[in-house]
Amino acid sequence: MSRYRIAVRTLCDFTAREGDLDHRFTPAPSAQEGIEGHRLVASRRGEDYLAELPLSGEYQGLRVAGRADGFDPNANRLEEVKTYRGNLDRMAANQRALHWAQVKVYGALLCAEQRLERVTLALVYLEITSGQETLLTQEASSTELQAFFTDQCQRFLVWAEQEYTHRLRRDEWLATLTFPYPDFRPGQRPLAEDVYKAASTGRCLLAQAPTGIGKTLGTLFPMLSAMPRQQLDKVAFLTMKTPGRRLALDALARLSAPSSSPPTSLPSTSTPPISSSLSPSALASPLRVLELVARQKACEYPGAACQGDACPLAAGFYDRLPAARQAAVARCWLDRDGLREVALAHSVCPYYLGQELARWADVVVGDVNHWFDSHALLHGLAQANDWRVGLLVDEAHNMVERARGMYSAELSQQRLSRLRRRSPPALAKPLARVGRQWQALTKEVTTDAAASQRYHLLDTLPSKLVGSLQTLAGAITDYLVEHPDAASVELQELLFEALGFCRLAERFDDHSLCDLAIYGRGDAVLGLRNVIPADFLAARFKAAHSAVLFSATLSPFHYYRDLLGLPQSSVWREVASPFSACQLEVRIRADISTRYHHREASVAPIVEALSDQYQRQPGHYLAFFSSFAYLEKVMAQFQLAYPTVSVFAQTRGMQEAERDAFLARFTPAGKGIGFAVLGGAFAEGIDLPGERLIGAFIATLGLPPFNDFNEALKARLNARFGQGDDYTYRIPGMIKVVQAAGRVIRGPEDEGTVILMDDRFAQARVRALLPRWWGHVKVLGENS
């Protein structure tokens, strides 16, 4: 009976890699091109050719499985197909050795399964542009291959035994996992129960749970508790922003802390992070926790190429990786600082060590793109290794917009023009062709449009421009393959821009829109805008054993179900708020309109509303507006009328230090009004408990602007779901409003006031989107 399973590719990556890390920019075939290349090779073989042949075998409890690219029984030849571009002689020797290792392992499995005495092993290198095959072969006996297979397995077996033992220890520990506090917060237990049920039934759960109940701990604890029973290989805690990763790591540290001295009381929302006070050796659990960090943040040598002759941490990377990997898994706690410490102690790259450890960690904390975007690391590993994964998605109300961005692309005419002026001669013709197609497109769309019209929604893709762009991408790729030292940043950026656009163009459908924005002569941007992420995300949700999306604002359910492509079996739960209506006074000023054409008239009554509330109860407030221009106009008038009241404002392009200084002004005993933009850095994800913030003014419904794009989006969503107006304007706007209002009540002792300033807040369909726990909402000036 096998005790540990591993994919052939993963086994060989572990045992057969050596030498330098080499991630210099060398244009490689895309995943789709690789698939098509494999199909091309298979189509050239005979009718008896077996493509994607499943093979598996065992050695001392280690089960090795995978799919060989192809076997020709007539020639008795087993093939491993690799696609490439350019000159095959440039392929590194350690890469070729890895390919031979893979085909030898497959050869051993084939001979054992079909009882073959000998087999011809072949590496088939397909040049993706020309379609030319280079065939490298060697004859091998079953005995030789079995010896090779045994050697690879023995080299991995110590690690496999370690991993098997770790899995047993991990699951034993998780089976007795206890909540790190004497009791749950109000609402936290129902949330935990729903998460556990979702993990146990393999369903997707959307959980709307109010701020302050401890959602991070309330979702991690049950998902980890379900891990042994559901045989989950990984839990991925995915966040929208860096602070979410910090909260997850703090919760995991609390769960991993020694149980001999549990806390005697529940923490407030402002409790200092436990991970800052506990060293990794103080954590009691065998749970391996990994924080994934973006490459630019993890890089120790910015500007150096990821190759042995340019970066000392890339030289000999694979030779030093085994020791670094062993030290890392022994440490268990691998947040950004912990991973860096291990990496530098063994002179390897922290970023690529993290990529390797994603295979061996139990809990991975990182950005949502690691599972959901088109090149997602965790999703790719899960598919390759057949993992059972439990997903936890924090602040999931942002998922619609984040996913739209993942599957959208832009093409800049200016970037093309700049490159044309100093392009290598080999690229002159394809660049000129794209330039001509740009000019033809702009001329075509402006012929019947007003001269001043900037934005143009296109009915179809500009096929001639896309075709010329595909040709250009191929030409740049071929040029860089032959001239790797000419891979300037500008040329690479244009290539990435072109490739990204062309790949999305291949999947263009009613889930996306195509538009052209013309800012001036020779300055236009062509965009592919995804508007319905469901068509891309449905397969990602299906690939997970269970997914839990949670946030304080996840209603209405159908909005997220439709736009994210959630499974039909998905469940929506609203966790009862631990807060009572008496903690929050909510007033609607129905005598104020913040519509664009009423802005001037609205300034004076807004100023008076701010002053009246401030005089009634001095303290710290946040006032949210739809734009910086609106904010600045109201603040200027307020300062003129009430110069003794302290005011401060969010500014355009605020840096992190400036944002921290803005928040630092909210002291417990302080007074003043902070002016901010709805949907910006201070409208969600900040924590100002107690007297640090006692109220919020919201002078906007947060509606997206009324323009051609949003009207096209409305039409597209109406055609698909019959909810165009709600899905485009009303629901996204109110999500921002509720998030901003949620800054006021952060804990069970908090009290405060929210004043919603616009007559549309009084409409029944808008008030239906307000949190139910708010209770009675006073409407002032409704008949004025």
Disulfide bonds with the S-S distance in Angstrom:
none
